[in-house]
């Protein structure tokens, strides 16, 4: 049922009637989320990476400034972010188990629990026992993006038998995280990496549907980052909106996040239509929230550098409500 619906919603024919899709998506967003838009920000703990991904700014072959936050620097970042009013944070690292071991990530999670109500992770794939340790420390959800579901293209983009070369191990990350007790998991592809973006978007949706059937209690969400530059097949904003609308209609209860890779005008327009979550006050360098010098270069270029207050004002101007936390644990 989901497969047929998604195929229809992602088809070229459906894209010709985007206004109708947007209206249907908006109705579902309002039905499930009301006027609320959730706010969060990412924090890059480190940018060391062991992989040779042909498209990524963190690739170990790239000559960039590498760095890693100390525990004291992490806390300084947390204090600065919490002072903006945000109560949800996404912790990221490059994919280097040696430089950012699970124990290091776990310490950051424990510290984050003193400042934030919701903690997400976007790190390299882990074992069930490692996800369980992070969940016990306070992590709530895990984001692992397959980037493309085309196995041949995936192998071409992840050469030299690096840790990320194992397609199936990465594919199983969400299931392992939920087996470990995580509340939610996120899915997505790097749009533009595969010229057949409709097929990749469909496969991400089917992956999410399979996980939802196996773990009906879990929260699922989608992110829709677009790859830019010469290595990408450029998607238009209309095509990106079609993907988001398709996910909202097929998965009305799912979270949908809109990336700071997109320009401010587009981000403002899609909240309330398909997106119910938006990042604010973003820095893609290692550190940078607390006013000091960043310790490492960023993974990609920002298109929306607005502060938390500026994002909040944009949300309110559309008659929507800013939500800083939407989940409270009761003892």
N, C-alpha and C positions, 0 to 999 in steps of 0.2 A: 504493500500500500504506500509506504513512504517512498520507495524507489520510484514508483510510477508518478507520484505527485511531484517529487523533486525533478524528475526528468522533464515533466511538463513545464514546471515553473522556471527551469534553467534553459529552456529551449529558445532558439532564435525567434520563434513565433511569439512566445510570451514576452520577449524583450521588446517587441514592437508595440505592446500595450502596457508599457511600464507604469503609466499613471494609474491604471486599474490595479496592478500588482502593489503599488505603493499605498493605495487606499486600503486594500485588503490587509497589508502588513500593518499599517497604522491602526486599524481596527483591532487586530490581535494584540498589538503592543499595549493599547489602552485597556483592553479587556484583562490582560494578565498583569500588567505593571502600573496601570493607572497613568498618572502624570509624572511618575518618579523616574529620575535618571541617577544612577549610582556613579559616584566619583571615587577615583583611586589614583595612585601614582606608582610607577616602577622605580626600583632602586637597583642599579647594577653594582654588585659587590665586587666583581672581578671581570676581566675580559681576556684572560688566558684561554687558549683553545688548542686542542690536540687534532682537530679536523682540518681537512684541506678543501672544504666546500668551495666550489668554484665561483660562487656568487656573493659570499658573505664578507662583510668588513672585518669580522673577527678571525677569518681564516689564518691558520698558523703560518701560512706562506706570506702574509701581508706584513709589511714593515710599519707597524703602528706602535704607539706608546702603550705598553702593557702595565697593568697595575692591579692591586688587590687591596681592599680596605682592611685595616686592622679592626679589632673589636672596639677600640675607643673611637675610631673614625666612623664605624657603623652606628654607634650610639649617637654621635654628633649628627649624623644624617637623619636618624630617626627623630631626634628632638626637633630638628628644623622642619621636617615634613609634618610631624604631629602638630606643630605650632600653626600650620595653615588650616587646621580643622579636619584634615583627612583622617579617616579611621580604617582605611583599607590600603594595604601595600602589596606590591608584587616584587618579590626578590628574584633577581636574575644573576646568573654567572655565565661566563663562557663555558664551553664543554671541555673542561680539563679536570679530570678526577684528581690528578696529582696536585695541581695548584689550588683547587677548590674542593677538597675532599668532603664527603658527607658530614663529617664531624664539624667542619667549619661552617657549613650551611646550617647545621643543627644549632650551633651556638648563636648564629644570627637570628634564627627563628625564635629561640628562647628569649632573646633580648627584645625582639619585635613584639612579643606578647605583652610586654609592659607598656607599649605605646599604641597598639592597634588592635581593633576587634577582629579583623579578618586579614589573614595572611595567605597569599598565593605564592607559588613557586614556578619559575620557568628556568629549569636547570637541565643538565644531561639526564638521560634515562637511568633509573635506579632499580635495585632489587626490591622485592616486597618488604623484606626486613628493614631496608634503609628508608623506604617510604614510611613504614610504621614508626620508626624512630623520629622522623620529622613530624609526623602527625602527633605523636605523643608530646613533642616539644611545642606544638601549637599551630602547625600548618593546617590550612583548611582545604585548599584545592591545588591542583597541579595542571600546568599547561605544557603540553609537548606537541609540537606541530610536525606532522609528517613531511610537510613542505611540498612533496609531490607523491601521488599514489601510483605513478607510472614507474614500475620497477627498473626498466631499462634506463630511463632518464635519471632516476634516483642514483643508480650505480655510476652513471657518467658524471654526476654532480658531486659524488662523494667517493673519490678515487683513493688508491693506495692503501686499502684495507685499514683505514682508520676506525676508531670506535663507532663513528656514525655510519659506517658502511653497512652495518647490519640492519637491513630494512625491517625484518620481522621483529627484532628485539625492540626497535623504536616503536613499531606498530602496537606492541603489547604494553606500552608504558601506562596508558590510562587504566587498563584492567589491573595491572599490578598495584597502581596507586589506590584504586578502590578496594582491592583485596586487603590493603593495609589500613583501611578505615578512613581514607580521605572523604570529605563531604562532596567534592565536585571535581570535575575534570573538563578541560577545554580542548577543542579541536580546531584545525585549520590547515590551509595550505598557503604557500608563498605564491600569491597570485601573479602570474606572468612568467613563472619559472617554466611551466608547461604551456606550450602554445594552446593546447586543448584545455583551457581553464574551466570550461563547462564540465568536462569529465572529472577533473580533479575536485571541483566543488561538489559534484555529485558523490564521489567516493568519500570525501570528508563527512558528508551528511549520512551516508550509509554506515560508515564507521561509528559515528555517534549513535545512530539508531540501534546498532548491534549492542553497543555497550549499555544503552538505556534499557534494552530488553533484559540483559543479563543482570543489571544492577538497577532495578526500577526505583530504588530510593535515592539514587544519586542525582546531583544537579549537573546539567551539561551546559556548556556555552561554546560560542564560536568567536573566533577572531578572523579578520579578513585583511591581512596586510598585503599591500601591493609592492612588488619588486620593481625598482626603477633602474634605468641605465641601459647600456648596450646589451647586457645579458638577458634582458627581459622582453617578453611580448607585452607591450603596453596595453593595459585595459583602460577603457574610458570610465568616467565616473558613473555614467548610466549603466554600464555593465556591472560595476561594483555594487550599485544600488540594487540591481536585479538579483545578484547573489544574496545580498542581505535580506531582501524581501522574500526570496525563496526560503531561506532558513527560518524567517519569522513565521511564515505561513505553515511550513511543514513541521516546525518545532515551536509552537506559540509560547511555550513556557521557558524556552532556553534563553540564557543570557547572550547578548550580542554586543561585542565591543568594537568601537571604531578607533583606529590607530592614529597617532600623531604623524604618521607618514602622510596623512591626508591634509589638505588645506583647511583652514578654519571654517570657511564658508560651507564647505561640503559637510564637515563634521556637525556643524550647527543644524544643517538641514535634515540630517538623517536621524538625529536623536528625536525620539517621539514617533518616528515613522517605523524604523526597524531596529535601531540601536537603543538599548536601555542602559548602556554603560559607556563612560567616557573617561579617559585619563586627563589629568590636569597637572600643571606645574612640572612637566616632564623634563628630565635630563637623561640623555642616552650615553653619557660618559660615565666612567667609574667615579661615583660620588658626584659632588657638584651642587647638592641641595643646601649644604650648610655654609656656603659662601667662600669656602676655601678653594684651592687649586684642585682640579680633577686629577685623579691618579692614572687615568687611562683613557684612550680615545674611544669614541662612540661607534656603535655598530652600523648606524645608518643616519641620514640627515633628517632633522625634524622639519615638518612643514607647518606645525602649529606649536609655537613656543609660549602660548599664553599661560599666565599664572592661574592658580586655583581661583582667586577672586574674579579674574576675567572670565574664566569658564563658567563660574557660578552665575555671573551677571548675564552671560549669553543664555544660559538655561532658563533663568527667571524671566528674561525678556520674551521667551517663547511660551510663557504661561505654564512652564513645567516646574517640577519640584526637585531640588537637590537632595539626594539621600547619601549620607556619609556611612551609614551601616544599615544593613537590612537583615542581619542575623544576630540573634542574642541567645546564647546558651543558658539554659535554666538548670540549676542543680536539683 
